[in-house]
Amino acid sequence: MKYLIACLVFSFSIAIHSQSNPNLDLTTLKWRLCLDKKATWANDDLYLTPDITKIQPNQPTDGWEMLQKTGKEITIPATVEEHYWGENGNDFGIDGDYIGVSWFSAQFKANENWKGKRVLLHFESTRLRAEIYVNKKLAGYDLYNGTPFSVDISKYIDYSKENELAVRITDPDGNFEWIDYLNDSWGLKKTLSASHGFGGITGGVSISVKDNSFLEDVFVKNTPEMTKIVIENTLNQPGQGELIAELYENEKNVLLSKSIAVRNTKTSTIEINFPKAKLWSIEHPNLYFVKLKWKGADGSEDTVIKRFGFRWFDVVEVNGDKQFHLNHKRVMLRTSISWGYWPVNGMIPTKELAKKQIQLAKDLGLNMLNFHRGIGQEMILDLADEMGLLYYAEPGGYKTGTTSTFSQEMNRERLRRMIVLFRSHPSLVIYNMINESTRDPEPFEIKDIQLAHSWDETRTITFTSTNFTKKMGYKDVLNPEKIEAPIKLHMLPYNDKPLYKGWWDMHYADGPGVYFDKFYKNPENFHKNSTNKGEIIMWGEDGAIGTPHRLELINQELKGKNLGWDGKAYINQFNAFDAFLTNKGYRKAFPTVDSLTQSLGSVSMYYQGRMIENVRLSNTVDCYVVNGWEGEKIENHSGIVDIYRNPKADPKIVAHYNQPLYVAVKARELVLTQGKKATVDFHIINEKEIKGKHTLAIAVSDSSGEIYKESFAVNITGGTTFGELLKKEISFTVPNKGYVQIDAQLKKGQKNIASGKEKLFVTSLNKELPTVTISDTTKTLTPLLKDIAIISNNVTTVNVQEIKSNVMVTNNFNELFGKQKFPLRQDILRWVNQGNKLVIIGDVEKFAGWLSSKAILDYRGSAPIKRDWYGGNYFVKEDKIFIDLPVNTAFNWEYQCLAGYENNRLGLRIENGESIVGVYADHKEELYSAVVRIPVGRGEIIISSLDLTKAINSNTSASIVAEKILQNMLLN
């Protein structure tokens, strides 16, 4: 309640609330934090429903005075990790986490007029176990992290002096990544629900003073009759009296008032119908307030203000197609999973960062975000309500309930608290119990979902968002609408029946690394399409492509500030990037670290944008979920924003594909060989109800000017048809190298209604070709060179006397050195030294080791480049090896044949020579090289870890880029 009061937009609501509820905000007090390293806790008994009189109290191991004599002064919310990360002397990775007991303490003065009333101490959230002491007496106990709870401290208050409040926090375990399906442990005694491994007071703290009977909870329930709400009121105990509900939009006047008599009940409802209500929507987040006044027959009074919006979100079937509808209009959800990590303290956003998160989601064109694998903060929902963004919520850790009845009870209560906390927010539209359960629900989970639905019958709740496989019995995971299955368990608004068909939430979390041409083949065959109209289709996690944080912005943000749990890692990474750009000669290509990180970030942004476009033009898919939202310290690097909520590249990249109305121009191949034919299809993305006859005007140009122009009559359906094919198989020849721009205009008469664009890249092989020498008993190089029209002189056992060219290429260490126990081959090095070139494109680690032993290469090992949410990618500067190819950029869609996670990808630590292609690899505090030129006398050696062989042998249109690179290596 403290936060609600603090954040209400209208000042009148604060005054109204204060009239009958004297409050004291303890968040603003001076707090102290001290570590109790000697405290024992691992063998403690744990309580889910504690009886304070039967719990053994604990005092600080060095006495109560240690709370003021040790530690540091802080502000709350706060975590131990925010202030004491690395206290154990090791701050690398997650080793700096503090496990054990800490104390948060403050002093407050009680008001004399509180006497005789109920004094309630409210916590928005803590983690993990919180023992509440008032004046050294145990007053409260809570084990449900991330959720609000209250403690009646009436009998512990001292009105004659300052009251001492001490909160003993025990942090026994926890995770720092996405995993929430493994139980946290409490010593050897208990297993707990999984949660993030931060300990502290993770929300606000306040005091409210109540009469004998008071309003314990108010739930504003939306209904399909959008301007009608039902206000569910819960008293702390059965009571008699009068409840008055007043409806406000602003502080000027009461729009409507209604009262009911309460006759010895705890729960009652008041129905309000306000036909003039302005609906809450993403575009127009109109908000209202209800002020509930309780007047008890015993003289008790209470007032609660609840903010809400008139709106309705449901599943509707239109012509056999199940769809999401907001306010009885179709909405296709585009969202992203947020693991709930934040900078410095780990799990608590500042209001500025929370607002930045909502605004950035809107700037990207998304209309929803997901609280993923963990309970989110009400502050964020408050802002989503105000700014117009939908939300999806999970409690996190629910999957761990199968391990013990203790975990089951803990999960159930955390789910209840989450629902009660969130259920009046108009922005929240869907609950999910478990992320990625790969099993059917247990009987207790079926009961739990029904319980959850009884706590909030106005929203959909699903059992799981998961991966479906053929092993699970699904022959076609894209079109399973005829299968009724327990794992599809869900419940819909105001429907008490558990459903086992009608909802299909499928994950493709593993990322491809980059956008591929294969993701769009033709209007019927493209990635993320579905023809399953009989169910809600959600692609629940898609395309984890790891990219770095905006390290330069973070470095500037952290100057002179507390580094918290993660700041040092980002500073170290920034310094490594900065040094690499200088030391390896990349400053011209990337003048700043930020220019490099944004270039790498654009790869993920582009992929996600194209996938969003795909699901929208399918017109059957109902929700697409980006994997993921915020990057963080350890492994979740697939976020399209960093932990400070900076976009990892220009938001316009994704925003283009989230426009409510545009022409989606879909080339079947983005990378082509000069002189080949391009084929392009044209669709409309239409959420503006454009319909009827229009004209589609197409213009194509390259460096020489316009190369194609034509117009076509098209007919648009509109309505709930959000994606529709306008014109297919438009073909034209690409005569010149470089980029080709395709522009489309949709016109009604002379008026432009919508536009769209596409870009192609065209290159060609060189005509002047060298003769090269190879040693190819494995017969892998000969066909490779033949593919790129290279004449090869194959020498079975390389003898420098037999080399008839000034270029030699090899990909097999053993071929070149045979069975020599100590391979010397000084003759080859002398041959290079005399003005010749050796190109190494395989077995690079072995070759690098050999060259290092000959003091040619300063080689210090290699690092495999991880994939998915770890991620990694290449970046290239201008060089003759990359003539007629994009340079000074990360490897994006133009380099799809090499950048994909399906390729073998390796970074080399080479300190000398000239690095031409660099490598980013997950959260490492270093960058690597992939292509290096080493001058040797009058000659040179080029060593490349790029997977050229696989790329060329893949024989796609995009392979031309790998062929061009290999040609250039041998020619230039």
Helices and strands as residue ranges (DSSP letters): H 2-7, H 11-20, E 23-25, G 26-28, E 31-36, G 52-54, H 66-69, E 72-74, E 78-79, H 80-84, E 100-108, G 112-114, E 118-123, E 126-127, E 129-134, E 137-142, E 149-152, G 154-156, E 163-171, E 184-186, E 190-192, E 200-201, E 205-210, E 215-222, E 228-248, E 254-273, E 288-296, E 301-308, E 313-318, E 321-326, E 329-330, E 333-338, H 351-363, E 368-371, H 378-387, E 390-393, G 398-402, H 405-422, E 428-435, H 443-455, E 460-465, G 470-472, G 486-488, E 490-491, E 503-510, G 517-519, E 520-522, E 525-526, E 536-544, H 551-558, H 567-583, H 593-618, E 623-626, H 652-655, G 656-658, E 661-667, E 671-673, E 677-686, E 692-702, E 705-716, E 723-733, E 738-748, E 751-763, E 771-774, H 781-787, E 791-794, G 800-802, E 807-810, H 813-817, H 826-833, E 837-840, H 844-853, E 859-864, E 872-876, G 880-882, E 889-890, G 893-895, H 896-899, E 906-910, E 914-921, E 928-936, E 939-944, H 948-953, G 957-959, H 960-971
